[in-house]
């Protein structure tokens, strides 16, 4: 069996879909499925083509044994809807052109969405190559774009909805990253075969016994300080202002420090807001490599994981949960619905706070800080929970069986 992974996001970019798809591809290949990847020139989230790939229309390379084709993508730091569409459609066209020109025939084309529009390229390639389409939904689009206010044009939203429905119907299998996504699609398309393909974690790589806490001293923090961190994309969906507001409420607690690790469209806004608030207990850190990430997670005390307080996110599972739990780090989760039910209610891996409520977050920080034994128990619980339910090896083996059934 051979499969083409079609995705706009892939390593060496750092991020949730990049890691998830790469780890799945590597594991499926070890299970004797021939995997090829067709992706864009790396640029996310800085929206700047990496130096090695600048000025190139097409690159063929191997990434840890995975054959990877890269094609042109137009990038800009502009946040306008026109710029976003140009970014998406430049890769739609280039991926189709180079996909036809440079890649072979496949049993399946596994297309990552969002961006939803990449499904156009996937569908056309399926028709020309005689492949079957597997549509992998990591975020319900265009619903999420509308709820977040990214797209307000009704004509555009209707057209995107029509495309979404068309792609589901034309797929032999629709996979969803969360149970909420799978349930939503199954309700709208009861005849469509949907499969829960969750994110997970490499438990061997994210093993707390392998890493020390030297990152603290190397970055100017001492062992008496209580470090709370948000690591990931600094974007619209997370509602990260709540962390700054909570930090302001706790400004008298000199041993409590808040860390933002990452970049994204909201970073400049957050830094400006933090400066205007006069917070001295907040630190913005640059993106680090995958190799460095376990050392960072090992050095912090608690991970803060927020999302905006909208119904859309009740079915969301932020990917940063998994690495933290694997490293025995408790989480403070500001997400309603599926994530809370799994990791707080069932997994007992931390505490939850009311989304976008800084007083609730502040109170939970003080609660979790007051009981060292509880903090340690949350860490132990989290590791056991992801070992049982979100082991990448098991996820890949189960999906392999699903593919063989197809």
C-alpha distance (Angstrom), angle and dihedral (degrees) to the residues before:
residue distance angle dihedral
X1 . . .
X2 3.79 . .
X3 3.80 128.3 .
X4 3.78 133.8 -170.9
X5 3.81 114.4 -145.5
X6 3.81 108.5 -150.7
X7 3.79 111.8 -166.2
X8 3.79 137.6 144.9
X9 3.82 89.9 -144.8
X10 3.80 126.6 60.8
X11 3.83 140.0 133.9
X12 2.98 139.6 -46.0
X13 3.80 75.9 54.4
X14 3.79 112.5 86.1
X15 3.79 118.2 -131.2
X16 3.78 147.6 92.5
X17 3.83 101.7 -77.9
X18 3.79 91.2 40.2
X19 3.79 93.4 55.4
X20 3.80 95.1 39.4
X21 3.81 95.4 51.6
X22 3.79 94.8 42.4
X23 3.81 92.6 50.0
X24 3.81 91.0 48.1
X25 3.81 92.2 48.4
X26 3.82 92.6 50.5
X27 3.79 92.8 49.5
X28 3.80 95.5 45.9
X29 3.78 89.0 50.7
X30 3.81 89.7 54.5
X31 3.81 86.5 53.6
X32 3.84 89.5 60.1
X33 3.80 98.6 -97.7
X34 3.81 112.7 133.0
X35 3.82 106.1 -128.7
X36 3.80 125.9 -165.3
X37 3.81 123.0 178.7
X38 3.79 126.8 -149.4
X39 3.79 110.5 -168.8
X40 3.80 144.9 146.5
X41 3.78 130.6 -88.8
X42 3.83 104.1 -82.4
X43 3.81 112.5 -97.3
X44 3.82 110.3 129.5
X45 3.01 134.0 149.5
X46 3.83 96.2 1.3
X47 3.84 89.4 51.1
X48 3.78 90.8 -134.8
X49 3.80 124.8 113.2
X50 3.81 110.8 -112.0
X51 3.80 112.5 -105.8
X52 3.82 95.2 -112.4
X53 3.82 91.3 57.9
X54 3.81 102.1 39.0
X55 3.80 116.1 130.8
X56 3.80 94.0 11.1
X57 3.80 126.2 125.3
X58 3.80 96.6 -169.4
X59 3.81 136.6 15.1
X60 3.81 130.3 179.9
X61 3.79 117.1 -161.2
X62 3.80 145.9 146.1
X63 3.80 119.0 -114.2
X64 3.80 108.8 -165.9
X65 3.78 90.7 -35.9
X66 3.82 96.9 -42.2
X67 3.83 113.8 119.7
X68 3.80 105.7 -129.1
X69 3.80 129.3 -170.4
X70 3.81 117.6 -165.8
X71 3.78 126.5 -164.4
X72 3.79 136.5 -173.3
X73 3.79 122.6 -70.5
X74 3.82 127.5 -179.8
X75 3.79 111.8 -130.9
X76 3.79 135.1 -173.9
X77 3.78 136.5 164.1
X78 3.83 90.0 -128.6
X79 3.82 113.9 116.1
X80 3.82 96.7 -155.5
X81 3.79 118.9 125.6
X82 3.82 90.4 -119.9
X83 3.80 90.4 55.9
X84 3.80 90.9 48.7
X85 3.79 91.5 51.5
X86 3.80 92.5 47.7
X87 3.78 88.5 51.0
X88 3.81 92.9 50.6
X89 3.80 97.8 42.3
X90 3.81 95.3 44.5
X91 3.80 87.3 64.6
X92 3.81 93.1 40.7
X93 3.82 89.3 59.7
X94 3.81 97.7 38.5
X95 3.81 93.4 45.7
X96 3.79 91.1 52.0
X97 3.82 93.3 47.0
X98 3.80 96.3 46.8
X99 3.80 92.1 35.3
X100 3.78 89.7 60.6
X101 3.80 94.1 38.6
X102 3.80 101.9 42.0
X103 3.80 110.0 24.6
X104 3.79 132.0 69.8
X105 3.78 134.9 -133.9
X106 3.79 122.8 -58.6
X107 3.76 140.1 -169.1
X108 3.81 91.0 -138.4
X109 3.79 138.9 13.1
X110 3.78 110.2 -149.4
X111 3.81 107.4 -156.8
X112 3.82 122.5 -164.4
X113 3.82 117.4 -142.5
X114 2.98 132.8 -133.2
X115 2.89 110.3 78.7
X116 3.78 86.1 60.2
X117 3.81 92.6 -166.4
X118 3.79 91.2 67.7
X119 3.79 85.1 74.9
X120 3.83 87.8 74.6
X121 3.79 90.7 63.0
X122 3.81 91.5 43.2
X123 3.81 93.8 50.4
X124 3.82 94.2 48.0
X125 3.80 91.9 47.6
X126 3.81 89.9 49.7
X127 3.79 89.9 54.5
X128 3.79 93.5 48.8
X129 3.81 97.0 40.7
X130 3.81 98.1 39.6
X131 3.81 91.5 -120.1
X132 3.79 129.3 143.4
X133 3.79 120.1 -119.9
X134 3.81 123.7 -120.9
X135 3.79 109.3 -173.6
X136 3.80 113.6 -157.0
X137 3.81 113.2 -159.8
X138 3.80 115.6 -159.6
X139 3.79 94.3 163.8
X140 3.80 130.1 17.3
X141 3.78 102.9 -110.9
X142 3.03 135.9 -140.5
X143 3.82 87.7 13.3
X144 3.79 93.4 66.0
X145 3.82 93.0 46.4
X146 3.81 89.8 53.5
X147 3.82 95.5 45.5
X148 3.81 91.6 49.1
X149 3.80 92.0 48.8
X150 3.80 93.2 -118.2
X151 3.82 91.6 124.6
X152 3.81 122.2 27.3
X153 3.79 101.4 159.1
X154 3.82 105.4 112.9
X155 3.80 94.9 -155.9
X156 3.78 90.4 54.0
X157 3.80 92.1 45.9
X158 3.82 92.3 50.8
X159 3.80 91.3 49.5
X160 3.80 91.3 48.9
X161 3.81 90.9 49.0
X162 3.80 90.3 52.0
X163 3.81 89.7 50.9
X164 3.81 91.2 48.1
X165 3.81 91.5 52.6
X166 3.81 92.1 45.3
X167 3.81 92.9 52.6
X168 3.80 93.2 48.5
X169 3.78 90.6 51.6
X170 3.79 93.1 48.7
X171 3.80 94.3 49.3
X172 3.79 122.4 97.3
X173 3.81 86.7 -151.9
X174 3.80 134.0 14.0
X175 3.80 114.9 -156.9
X176 3.79 124.3 -165.2
X177 3.78 129.3 -160.4
X178 3.81 93.5 -141.3
X179 3.78 134.9 33.2
X180 3.81 87.4 -119.2
X181 3.80 91.8 59.3
X182 3.81 91.5 47.4
X183 3.82 91.7 49.0
X184 3.81 92.5 48.4
X185 3.82 93.3 51.7
X186 3.82 92.8 42.0
X187 3.81 91.2 54.1
X188 3.80 92.2 51.7
X189 3.82 94.6 40.3
X190 3.82 107.1 29.1
X191 3.81 92.4 170.2
X192 3.82 93.0 54.5
X193 3.80 120.0 98.4
X194 3.83 107.1 -124.3
X195 3.79 126.8 -176.0
X196 3.80 131.6 -165.9
X197 3.82 107.5 -126.3
X198 3.80 102.6 175.8
X199 3.74 130.1 -166.2
X200 3.79 115.9 -110.0
X201 3.77 144.7 166.1
X202 3.79 140.0 -98.2
X203 3.80 98.7 -119.5
X204 3.77 93.3 -167.5
X205 3.80 93.5 54.1
X206 3.80 95.7 40.9
X207 3.78 95.1 50.5
X208 3.83 115.3 142.3
X209 3.79 91.6 -150.3
X210 3.82 90.6 65.6
X211 3.80 100.2 57.2
X212 3.79 136.0 60.3
X213 3.81 130.0 -153.1
X214 3.80 95.9 -109.3
X215 3.81 91.0 122.5
X216 3.82 88.0 78.0
X217 3.79 97.2 61.2
X218 3.80 92.2 38.3
X219 3.81 89.7 57.8
X220 3.78 99.7 40.7
X221 3.80 102.0 -97.0
X222 3.80 124.6 123.7
X223 3.80 131.9 -147.0
X224 3.82 94.1 -104.8
X225 3.81 92.4 63.1
X226 3.81 120.6 93.3
X227 3.81 107.6 -135.7
X228 3.79 120.7 -156.6
X229 3.79 114.5 -176.2
X230 3.76 142.0 -167.4
X231 3.81 110.5 -163.9
X232 3.78 120.9 -178.3
X233 3.77 143.4 51.2
X234 3.80 113.4 -11.0
X235 3.79 93.7 -140.4
X236 3.80 144.8 141.8
X237 3.78 97.9 -93.6
X238 3.78 97.4 60.1
X239 3.80 98.8 61.6
X240 3.81 90.1 -143.5
X241 3.80 94.7 175.9
X242 3.80 86.3 86.2
X243 3.82 90.4 69.8
X244 3.80 91.7 52.6
X245 3.80 91.0 48.6
X246 3.80 92.1 49.2
X247 3.79 89.9 47.8
X248 3.80 88.2 53.9
X249 3.81 90.7 51.9
X250 3.82 89.2 51.8
X251 3.80 97.1 43.0
X252 3.82 91.8 118.7
X253 3.82 91.0 58.9
X254 3.79 96.9 84.5
X255 3.80 95.6 -175.7
X256 3.84 93.5 59.1
X257 3.81 114.5 88.4
X258 3.80 129.9 -178.2
X259 3.82 120.6 -148.8
X260 3.81 128.6 -164.0
X261 3.80 111.9 -164.7
X262 3.78 116.6 -174.0
X263 3.77 144.6 32.5
X264 3.78 137.3 -104.2
X265 3.81 145.3 130.7
X266 3.81 94.6 -57.7
X267 3.80 99.1 48.0
X268 3.82 96.8 96.7
X269 3.79 91.2 46.4
X270 3.80 92.6 49.4
X271 3.79 93.3 47.8
X272 3.81 91.2 49.7
X273 3.81 91.6 47.4
X274 3.79 91.4 48.8
X275 3.80 90.6 51.1
X276 3.80 91.8 50.0
X277 3.81 89.8 51.1
X278 3.79 91.1 52.0
X279 3.81 94.4 -130.1
X280 3.79 112.8 171.8
X281 3.81 94.2 177.5
X282 3.83 97.4 66.2
X283 3.81 124.8 89.1
X284 3.81 127.8 -171.0
X285 3.81 113.0 -151.9
X286 3.79 129.7 -169.7
X287 3.80 125.1 -113.3
X288 3.80 114.1 -79.7
X289 3.79 131.4 -158.0
X290 3.77 125.6 -94.3
X291 3.80 87.8 -109.4
X292 3.81 91.1 58.0
X293 3.80 97.0 43.8
X294 3.84 98.6 83.0
X295 3.83 89.7 54.2
X296 3.80 90.2 52.6
X297 3.81 93.3 48.3
X298 3.80 90.7 46.3
X299 3.81 90.3 54.8
X300 3.82 99.1 51.7
X301 3.80 126.7 78.5
X302 3.81 103.6 -146.7
X303 3.80 136.8 7.8
X304 3.82 119.3 -136.9
X305 3.81 113.1 -149.1
X306 3.83 115.0 -176.9
X307 3.79 135.9 169.1
X308 3.78 131.3 -178.0
X309 3.79 116.4 -85.3
X310 3.81 100.1 -107.3
X311 3.82 128.8 123.3
X312 3.80 91.1 -118.2
X313 3.81 90.9 71.7
X314 3.79 95.8 53.4
X315 3.80 86.0 91.0
X316 3.80 95.4 45.3
X317 3.81 127.7 109.3
X318 3.82 111.9 -167.3
X319 3.80 108.1 -137.7
X320 3.81 94.5 -137.4
X321 3.81 88.9 73.1
X322 3.79 93.5 76.0
X323 3.80 101.3 56.3
X324 3.80 91.9 45.7
X325 3.79 93.6 51.4
X326 3.80 91.9 45.6
X327 3.81 87.7 54.9
X328 3.84 90.7 49.9
X329 3.79 93.4 -110.7
X330 3.83 116.9 147.6
X331 3.78 117.5 -128.5
X332 3.78 133.1 -139.6
X333 3.80 101.2 -150.3
X334 3.79 122.9 -160.3
X335 3.79 96.3 -177.1
X336 3.79 128.2 105.8
X337 3.78 125.9 -147.4
X338 3.79 127.3 16.2
X339 3.81 99.0 11.0
X340 3.80 93.2 50.1
X341 3.80 92.0 46.5
X342 3.80 92.3 51.0
X343 3.79 105.6 38.7
X344 3.81 104.2 25.1
X345 3.80 106.6 28.0
X346 3.81 98.3 33.3
X347 3.80 105.0 19.8
X348 3.84 95.3 37.2
X349 3.79 89.8 -150.2
X350 3.80 98.2 143.7
X351 3.78 143.9 -35.9
X352 3.77 133.0 -66.6
X353 3.78 130.1 -134.4
X354 3.79 132.4 -165.6
X355 3.82 108.9 -86.5
X356 3.82 113.6 -107.1
X357 3.82 91.3 5.3
X358 3.80 110.0 120.2
X359 3.81 94.1 -173.4
X360 3.80 90.6 56.0
X361 3.82 90.6 49.5
X362 3.80 91.6 47.3
X363 3.82 91.5 51.1
X364 3.81 92.8 49.6
X365 3.80 91.3 48.8
X366 3.80 89.7 55.4
X367 3.82 91.0 45.0
X368 3.77 94.2 51.8
X369 3.81 91.7 43.6
X370 3.79 92.3 54.2
X371 3.81 96.9 62.8
X372 3.81 118.2 51.4
X373 3.81 92.7 -179.8
X374 3.79 92.0 53.3
X375 3.80 89.6 49.8
X376 3.80 91.2 53.7
X377 3.80 92.8 46.0
X378 3.81 91.5 52.2
X379 3.80 87.8 54.4
X380 3.80 93.8 50.8
X381 3.81 91.4 46.3
X382 3.79 92.3 51.1
X383 3.78 94.7 52.6
X384 3.81 92.3 49.4
X385 3.80 91.3 47.6
X386 3.80 97.2 53.8
X387 3.82 90.3 42.4
X388 3.79 87.9 59.1
X389 3.80 102.5 38.4
X390 3.81 111.7 16.8
X391 3.79 108.0 39.2
X392 3.82 107.8 143.0
X393 3.80 91.9 -144.0
X394 3.80 92.9 56.6
X395 3.83 92.1 43.6
X396 3.82 90.4 53.9
X397 3.82 93.2 46.3
X398 3.80 91.9 51.5
X399 3.81 91.9 47.3
X400 3.80 89.3 48.6
X401 3.80 88.9 58.0
X402 3.82 89.7 49.6
X403 3.80 90.5 52.3
X404 3.80 92.1 49.4
X405 3.81 89.0 52.3
X406 3.80 89.7 54.4
